[in-house]
Amino acid sequence: MWKIYLAAVLATVAGPAFGQVKLGATLSTTGPAASLGIPERNTLQLLPKSVGGVSIEWVILDDASDTTAARKNAEKLTSEDKVDAIIGSSTTPNSLAMIEVANGAQTPMISLGASARIVDPMDAQRRWVFKTPYHDSMIAETVARHMKSTGVKTLAYIGFNDAYGEGWGAELQKAAERNGVTMGAWEKYNRTDTSVTAQVLKVMSANPDAVLIGASGTPAVLPQVTLRERGYKGKIYQTSGVINNDFLRVGGKNVEGTLLPSGPVIVVDQLPDDQPTKATGLEYKKLYEETYGPNSLSTFGANAYDAWLLLKNAIPKAAAKAKPGTPEFRQALRDEIEHTANLPATHGVFNLTAQDHLGFAVDAPAMITIRNGTWAFVKANGS
């Protein structure tokens, strides 16, 4: 809810050569998706106060993981605060609720939600919308390739009963078919449910080789704990939506051995030196952990950092064409983001086009696991 106003932060301190850019963010720092939104907010609060002679002012709002609040925040940021760009929201449903606002205000929006539906199909409504997390289709393919390479033949799915879960289930089914894995049971649950016993019993009755849980944040722990308590012995996969320390803390020993796709930043210290995102990943890790402590790095915070890298690259170029705070500047900023090329980020190398508003190669995700209570690198891609 936008009234749960967190802060207007990071005001400028230096006299700008090209004026001042005002950036807005609506993030889910409370509610069920708070484990995503908090590291995103923490990251934005660490960013520099100017770039290329342009000072930066931020307005950061909490949408409480609620789609209606996310839309209202976007309306406030564009109509009252008159920001030049918006980062957010943290989830797919919230981001989908904001697209119409961004388009109506002709203001660039960089979503931190995962579903490809946020930017696909690329139409007039989505022309102002970008995103930084991998498409669910990309990470589903990475998972399906890993299943194939490790002998998984049958698969069951338990996912959120919302756009995130539906999108992941649909993409997983297509990727499984491409890789010769048969997907059987498909069960749903709500983010706020306190029991999934009925869904787990249906899944276990099919005795699949593996189960993938299509959920995010700490609510993704519940099906995995229930599977273990009921004696399931097969492989358990999660999505990249669980990669934060809250998931490890809440899941404990029940999530040991979990397999999941991830941006390489979460295991950046374990990557080979020639990996193209390693230097940027180490830069972000140092920035984040110097303030928030060792092992505090989160892939969700990295999504926000990648959004910043897009803006950092585009703002000076747009400011050379138009005055910040004007429709002409927002148009130039949108165009410069869309023209981003060969820009290393924490999760991949950005190469955006008019039809691709994510810009990462399909093999950008890595496979990781949970070992001894922390993340461990498996391989660069699931193949």
N, C-alpha and C positions, 0 to 999 in steps of 0.2 A: 504494500500500500504506500502510495507516494507520500502520505502524511507521516509515515515512519521514515522521516528524512534523516539520512545518516550524516551527511556533511557536504558542505561546499568547500572543496579543498584545493590545495596546491595553487594558490594565486601567484601571479607573476611578481617578480622582484626587480626585473631589469627593464630598461627602456627598449622596446622592440623596434627593430629596423623596418619590419613589414606589418606592424600592428599586432593585434592579439587574436588568437584563435580560441574560441570557447568550445570545449568538448563535453559531451554529456554521456552518462552511462546509467543504465538501469540493470541492476544485478539482483540475483536471488540470495541476499545475504541473511535472510531468515526464512523459516518454513522448511519443507521437506528437501529442497535443493540447496540449502545453506552451505553444505560441504563443497558445492561447486562455486557458489557466489562469493564466499569469504576469501578464498585465495585469489580470486579475480579482483576483488576490491583491494586486497592487500597489494597486489601487483601495481594497480593503477596509482596507488598512493606513493609508490617508489619512483615514479617516472620523472624525468627532468622537467623543469619549468619553462624551458624554451627549446626550440629546435630551428637551426638555420636562421637565427635572427628573429624568429617569430615567438612571442611569448605564448604560453599555454595556460588557460584556466579550465578547471574541471568542475563539473557538477555531477555528483554521484548519488543515485537514488536506490532505495531498496524496493523491490516489487513483491517481497514476501512469497516468492514462488507462485504467484497468482497471475493468471493470464489477463484478467481485467485490470489489475494494478499495473502490469507491464505496459499495457496499451495507454493507460492514463499517464504513466510516467513519460512515455514517448511523446504524448500530446503536450504535456507540460514543458518538456525539454525543447520542443520545437516552437511552440507558440508563446511561452512566457520567457524561457531562458534564451531562446533563439540561438541554440548551439549550431555549430558548423558540421558536426558529425555526432553519431551516437554509437557507442559500443554496448552490445547486449541484445537480448537478455541471455541468461545463463542456460536456459533450456529451450527445446524445440517448441513446445506449445506457446510459451511466452513470446518467442521470437516471431512465430507465425502471426500472433496477434498484433505485432508492431509493424508489419510490412506495409499495410495500407497507410499508416500514419507517415512513415518515412517517405513513401512515394508521394503522398499528398503534399508534404512539406518540401519535397525535392531536397532531402537531406540524406547524405550517405549514412548507412547503417551497417555496422559490422557485427554480425551475430556470433555468439559463443555457443549456439546450439548445434547439435550434430546432424540432424536429418538433412538429406539432400533436398527435401521439399522446400527448404528455406530459400534456395537459389535455383531450384530446378522444377519445372521448366523455366528457362530464362525468358521472361516476357516483360511487357511494359510495367507491370506491377512490381516486378523484382529488379528493375533496372538500377535502383539505388541501393540494393541490398547485397552485402558480401558476407562471408563467414570464414572462420579460421579452423574450427575442428574438422577432422576428416569427415567426409560423407559416411553415413552408415553403410553404404554399398561398398566403399573401399575397405573398411575394416571387416565387414562381413566376408569379403573375398579373402582377406588375409587369414581369418579364422578357418574358413572352409578349406583353404589350401593346407593349413596345419593339420586339420582333421584327416584329410586325405593322406598326408605324408606319414601320419602316425597310426593308420589302420582303422580309423573310425568309419563304420559303415552305416550306423543308424543314430539318429539325433532326435531329441525332444527340446521344446522351447517353452520357457516360462517368462512372460514379459509384462511390463506395465500395460494397464488398460487405458492407454492414451496415445498421442501421436508418436512419442518416442518408442514405446513398445511395439506399436503397430508397424511403424517404419522399419524397425530393426528386424522384426519377424519376417516381413515381406522380403527384405533384402537378403536375409539369411537363407530363406527358402530358395531363392534364385541362385545364390552362390553355392549352396549345398548341391543342388541339381547339377550345376556346371562341373562340380568336382566329384560326382558319383556318390554322394552321401544322401541317404534317404531320411527326410525329416517327417516324423510322425506327429506325436502329440504337440498341441499348441495351446498352452494354458495362459490365462491372464489374471492379474491382480492389481489392486489399487495401491498407490504410493503410501497411503495411510493405513492400509490393512495391518492387522496384528496377527493374523494367522493365514497360512497358505496350505494347510494340511490337505485339504480336499484336492487342490491342484497337484500337489506332490504325489499323492497316492495314485492319481490317474497317470501321471508321468511314469512312475515306477512300475505300474502294471504292464507297460509296454517294454520294459527292460532295455532301454536304449544304451548304446555304447557311450554316449555323451549327452550332457544337458547344457544348453546355453541359457543364461539368465539375461534377458533383455531389459535391464533396469539401470538406474544411476544412483550415486550417493549411497548413504547408509541403508535406505530401504531395499537395496539389492542384497543385503546380507540375509534377510529373512528366508527366502527360498533355499539358499545354500545351507543354512543351519538346519532347516527342516529336512532337506535331502540327507544330510549326514546323520541326523538323529534317527531317521527311518532306515538307515543302513545302506544307502546308495553307495556303490563302490566304483562307478564309472568316472570318466573325466568330467570335470565341471569347468565350463568356460563362462567368463563374464565379459561385458563390453568395456570399452575405455571409459565409460561413464562412472566407474567406481574407483578410479585411480586417485585416491587421496588417503592421507593417514587416518582419517576418521573411519574409513572402510576397514583398514587393517586393525584398528583399535577395537571396533565393534565386532568384527568377524573373528578375531583371535585365531585359535588353532583350527577353527572350522573352515577357514579360507586358505590354509596352507595348501600349496600345490595347484591352486587355481591358475588356469591359463587364460591369457587375455591379450588382445592387441593394444598397442599403445604408440604414442609418439615417442621417438627415441630419447627425448630429453629426460624422461623419468629414470633412465639408466645411463645417463650421459657419460659417467665416469667409466663405464664398462665398454663403451663403443670403440671401434678401431679408430686410429688417429686420422685416417683419410675419409671418414664419414663426413659428408658435406655440411651437416648441421651441428657437428660437435662443438665448434668454436662458439657459435651463437648460444648453444645450449649451456655451455660452461659459463658464458657471460651472464646469462639469466640466473643460473644456479647461484653464482657468487652474489649477484645483486640481491636475490631473495633471501638466501640463508644468512647473509650478514645481518639482516634485520630480524628475521623470524626464527633463526636458529638452525643448527645442523639437522638434516633430514626432513626439513619442513617443505621441501619442493613439492609442487603439485602440478599435474598436467593441466588442470583447469586454469591455474594462474598463468601457465605457459600459453594457453589459448589467448588470454588477455594480452600477454606480452607480444604475441604474434600480431594481434590487432593493432597494437601500438606501433610495431615495426612498419606495418602498411601505412599508417598515418604519418609516422616520422619520415618515411621516404617521400610521401606525396605532398605534405604540407608546404615545404619550401618551394616546390615547383608550382603549386597552385597559387601561393602567395605572390609569385613573380608575375602572375597573370591577372589577378584580381584582388581586391581588398577583402580581408577576412570579415565575416559578418554579413556579407552580401550574397544574394542569389548567384551572382557570377562566380564568387569564390567557391560556393558549395558545388556548383556545376564543374568547375575546374578540378576541385578536390576529387569528386566522383570519377572524373575522366582519368586523373593521374593514378588513382588506386587501380582502376581497370587496366592501366597500361604497365603495371608492375611486372618487372622481368628479372629473373636470375637473382632474386633477393633471398639469401639464406635466412631461415627462421628457426625456431626451436623444433618444429614438427616436420619440416620439409623445406624445399626451395620454392618460393612463390614464382609462378609464371601465369599471371591472370590474362584472360581475354574477354571479349564482349560476351562470349557464351559460357565462360568458365569463371565464376566469381569466387572460387576457392583457390584453384591454381596449384594444388599439390599433385605430384605424380602418383599413380595408383599403387606403386610399390613403396611409398613413403612410410607406412606404418611398420612397426616391429612387433614381434611376439615376445611377451615377457611372462614370468610366472611369479608366484609368491613363495619365497624360501626364507625360513627363519625370521618371519615377521617383516620382511621387506621385499622390494621389487628386484627381480633378477633377470638379466638379458637372456633370451633364448636364441633368437636369430633375427637378422635384419628384416626378413619378410617370411610369411608363412609358407612359402613354396619349399 
